[in-house]
Amino acid sequence: HQASMSSPDHKKRKSSGDKALDKKCIDTIRVFSADMVQAANSGHPGAPMGCAPMAHLLWSENMTFSPSSPEWSNRDRFVLSNGHACALQYSMLHLTGYDVTLDDCKKFRQLGSKTPGHPENFCTDGVEVCTGPLGQGLTNAVGMAMAEKHLAATFNQPDFPVVDHFTYVICGDGCLQEGVTSEASSLAGHLGLGKLIVLYDDNNITIDGSTELSFTEDVSMRYESYGWHVQAVTDLTNLDSLRNAISKAREVTDKPSMIKVKTVIGLGSKKEGTHGVHGAPLGAEDLSHVKSKYGFNPEESFAVPSDVAAHYASVSKQVEADKSSWDAMFAKYQAAHPALHAEFVRRENRELPAGLLDLLPVFKAGDKDLASRKLSEACINSIAENFPELMGGSADLTPSNLTSLKCSSDFQASTPAGRYIRFGVREHAMAGICNGMFAHGNIRPYCATFLNFAGYALGSIRCSALSKFGVLYVMTHDSIGLGEDGPTHQPIEMIESLRSMPNVNVLRPCDTNETNAAYQIALTQHETPSVICLSRQTLPNLAGTDPAKAQKGGYIVSGDDNTDLVLVGTGSETGLCAKAAEELASAGIKARVVSMMCMDVFDAQSEEYKKSVLGEGLPVIAVEAAAVGSWNKYSHVQVCMKTFGASGKGGDLMSKFGFTLDNVVAKSKLVVDYYKSKGSAPDLFSRPVWDDAVSGH
């Protein structure tokens, strides 16, 4: 359908032709940004001062956006990957009429302000993603560009380009040194993401000093080898060179574009071109010098000349008119293509299709016992056809993770309507790309690898949690039970690492019903990422599991109030607890079995409910083939991992490390006898409780 649409340049606005005004706008951005950092006595003035020409041209002539509707679906996406330069972005948002007031700018880096120390998507309109950790932003932008390409192929029709926008990035030397951008840029080149345009702030300075200390590669040749269209702009005294480079980049539709822009960090400062302007305010004397040099009154702060204000007001008026034109086109789209329109709106509203969760498999008598990774495969494919925004893939482990979509082809340069992504061996970028796809909207991304290799992706997973992006992480081979691949592949501390991260649900289902529940939780939690931990080995379906009860995180699988002991397990160890309870019953010990499928969800339940599950004064043994970690709060004794694993058959490893029926039964008898001698077990919930919650997520 692309051929029948207008060219990529249809949204480009003409230059004002007033070179003096352009310079005045750029100088205003420089001074305003420096004022922001000075007022906070904290931050990074140098990059905003050097990058001001890029920002001016992007907002004035190239980007389509809507200050009145910052979430408009067809806006161009802008990502400031070098997030420490955020005074630049806040300046542009303020100048172009977003809800970033002068007072907000004066509160830069202050508690509760809309102008935090690095861009945060949940704080500030016009900020797409959190870009504090270098490299994340560029990686997110690759995901945004992938989402745009897929959605255009899905929804666009002749004369109706409802999805037709660019993704622009400003990045710095630090972003390009981070390994995650190498992973993401390689994939972007492979996929031919022609609407991704990266402006590289090539200022030769890092915190330590000159890039000659550690970063001397040829970035242009590197990106050419990735399959990118690469240009260089060496002189910003004449804006036409940068203006023309951006225009050429927009015209290249089969390759992502990198524009290497030679800048001077802190241009105008007495410390320009040095790391002295990288991470500290200019200081009152130097800031006065800068203002005088650029024609501003040194005694005034946050000054915006009237003609500069009028220029950006005019830009805002033009882009709002562009949005109004799109709105009119979208209304006609509804009449011409009602089914596509309804689907688009449903996705925009984050509404699950009616009856979707009912499609997830539940255990039926006679069903074969399977590894939970195979149960996950069944869940994914039970909903995929009816949940077309589900899009994702694996880090080159599809046959092991079992994540392919039977209803869809691959997403490739030549098949952008495909929904299955071959991420390659790029775990960190895979997760960061999924963040970008989620941030873009109208896509529900998922990705997969072995649970142990979530360690490679933790930086991006943390950003999922911080950003409130409900990405689905499908992590298989979840314990020493994976066997012969050995301790390099066996997760020990990984589950605890993820559980300790705020706003993440770590789910470890034990059978069909609980895998159903895990996916229900994941699909209905739009602002919380989910990590679904799945076994390589076969797991038994248990009689007492229940998808509805499991959605409370922890619940009673078997046993009642008349009990001597509580055995609580997750995943493969829940079945072990069930077998142990049967064995103990023959010895006259009544054991309750609890499944703690998701400790994070259980944490949020009422104390009354938690007591009803774990009891009061009852001995509790936790059984999990992972690190002890946070089990201390819900158990008295733990049968858990205290060392790394080993190489061998899964069953042999389970035996070696104590995850056997004999060991759990023996430990249970010892625990029951011990606490009988003490009268009772300490009440796990008998501790001071106070409300010390603060806002956050």
Secondary structure, DSSP 4 states (H G I P E B T S, - for coil): -GGGSPPGGGGPPPP---HHHHHHHHHHHHHHHHHHHHHHT-S--HHHHHHHHHHHHIIIII----TTSTT-TTSPEEEESSGGGHHHHHHHHHHTTSS--HHHHHTTT-TT-SS-SS--TTTSTT--S---STTHHHHHHHHHHHHHHHHHHHH-BTTB-SS---EEEEEEHHHHHSHHHHHHHHHHHHHT-TTEEEEEEE--EETTEEGGGT--S-HHHHHHHHT-EEEEE---SSHHHHHHHHHHHHH--SS-EEEEEE--TTTTSTTTTSGGGTSS---HHHHHHHHHHTT--TT--S---HHHHHHHHHHHHHHHHHHHHHHHHHHHHHHH-HHHHHHHHHHHTTPPPTT-GGGS----TTPPPEEHHHHHHHHHHHHGGG-TTEEEEESS-HHHHT---TT--B-BTTBTT--EEE--S-HHHHHHHHHHHHHHSS-EEEEEEEGGGHHHHHHHHHHHHHHT---EEEEE--SGGG-TT-TTT--SSHHHHHHTSTT-EEE---SHHHHHHHHHHHHH-TTS-EEEE--SSEEPPPTT--HHHHTTSEEEEE--SS-SEEEEE-THHHHHHHHHHHHHHHTT--EEEEEES-HHHHHTS-HHHHHHHH-SS--EEEEEEEE-GGGGGT-SEEEEE-S---SS-HHHHHHHTT-SHHHHHHHHHHHHHHHHHHSSPPPTT-S-------S--
